[in-house]
Amino acid sequence: MDTALWNELARWKAEYRWVDLSFELSPDTPHWHGFDPLGVKALYTFEGTGNVFQSFQYTIPGQYGTHTDFPRHFDPKGRFAHEFGVQDMAYPLAVIDKSAAVAADADYRLTKRDVLDWEAAYGRVPEGAFVAFRSDWSKRAAAAYDNNDADGNAHYPGWDLGALKYLLDERGAAAIGHETPDTDSAAGAADSGMICEDFVLKRGRLNVELLANLDQVPPVGRSSLSRSPT
């Protein structure tokens, strides 16, 4: 029996800190404003007469909480989720931290210049990478995610189309992700529609939304501080 992979997994568990980048699933989980909260119905509980187990039924939209948007979400000719195998769901992670800029401007859009600055500090974005935009938006209460102003207009950060064109077309990124409910900033979507998300999905790439805990992983590779596997 070849136990090399088992031994490698045991080493990873012993030597690395593992970071979950997703939110816990509940009716209070942050989600896009167009969806209802998670519905929960108790089917069986221990309080029921003679019951020896408990089970619940959940009603949930496909893009609720932390989730992956597959190309078919926006592209009528794009691939469905089932067309991606498990081997298509593991990527080297690159995290671009613009949390300070977002703290100063809730409508901030991550630009190509930001990506170039990241590459100047950490090296070329690897082909096939999952590139995540750290904004620290996930630290907000779920009710404050839309960050509506007095007129009811939402204000949250997003990507600039130029940055996405560079990452997907020139660096071959396989997926992008962010802590907000949309790829586009709220102001950008109000002005031009969801052009950034449309671009990503019609390029056949993955779009991961409502990420959490990006502040706990290094910008790239192994960090001497966190040693989190990426």
Sequence and secondary structure as in RCSB ss.txt:
>XXXX:A:sequence
MDTALWNELARWKAEYRWVDLSFELSPDTPHWHGFDPLGVKALYTFEGTGNVFQSFQYTIPGQYGTHTDFPRHFD
PKGRFAHEFGVQDMAYPLAVIDKSAAVAADADYRLTKRDVLDWEAAYGRVPEGAFVAFRSDWSKRAAAAYDNNDA
DGNAHYPGWDLGALKYLLDERGAAAIGHETPDTDSAAGAADSGMICEDFVLKRGRLNVELLANLDQVPPVGRSSL
SRSPT
>XXXX:A:secstr
   HHHHHHHHHHHH      S   STTS   TTS   EEEEEE TTSTT    EEEEE  TT SSEEE GGGT 
TTS  GGGS GGGS   EEEEE HHHHHH TT EE HHHHHHHHHHH    TT EEEEE  GGGS GGGSS   T
TS     EE HHHHHIIIIIS  SEEEESSS SS HHHHHHH SHHHHHHHHTT EEEES   GGGS SBS  TT
T    
